[in-house]
């Protein structure tokens, strides 16, 4: 029965993706965005979003937080609808659907370094466009991902993402010890890695996020220090339906934050806090485009 239900889920998702392909990217984006904006806030998962908003923005009114939650669901719907259209979205189009990069010079600078690069971001805007955009500049990167419980769905999403990058040889690493080992081998060969570092990691390190301590994945800082990699941060913002902009910040060397008297753990802590601060800045600037639907802080704060 489990296998049967998994196949039903797979075919339902495949049908939905194929239906979305029938529409123009901007129309598919608007349809799914509008649908989730309506039904998302009444879903049980929204209770986590409301709790997160109360923790991050206690100064906002109930109405303001309600609007942000609706925008969050809309952004999620748009992101899903745009996923099968990513290979056809034009680069630097003057209007309508498409994507562009602000700070492309920083990607060129990182490329010229000939060093491994860790691209750090979060679930903002349409984060699915990042691998495609960065690969366009000759810097394809492998990513960590949380594997769906359904192996058929996992395979379908993996195929979609490889098609979007245009490279079948770029791996994805499942979160966990096995994926971590594989990612280290990959980096040691001079390759690049992408990390979405905005979710809680119970066995991570404690760093502040919206003035609250929370367990945070230290992988970006630790791997960059271990493999002499540059860190490039950036996030995707929306300019319209299926119209996306990747904002890239200057690359930095985490070793520049290491003091001679400092232990490696202290440098990892410092760099991880810098990355959390950048996430917080991006989210504060565009709160409706962040995925508020995961428990980010200690579970005791959600009661």
Secondary structure, DSSP 4 states (H G I P E B T S, - for coil): -HHHHHHHHHHHHHHHHHHHHTS-HHHHHHHHHHHHHHHGGGSTTHHHHHHHHHHH-TTS-HHHHHHHHHHHHHHHHHHHHHHTTGGGPPBT-SSSSEEEEE-HHHHHHHHHTTS-EEEEE-SBS-GGGHHHHHHHTT--EEEEE---S-HHHHHHHHHHHHHHHT-TT--EEESSHHHHHHHHHHHHTT-EEEEE--SEEEEEEEEEETTEEEEE--HHHHHHHHTT-EEEEEEEEEEETTEEEEEEPPPEEGGGG--TT--HHHHHHHHHHHHHHHHHHHHHHTGGGB---S--S-GGGG-
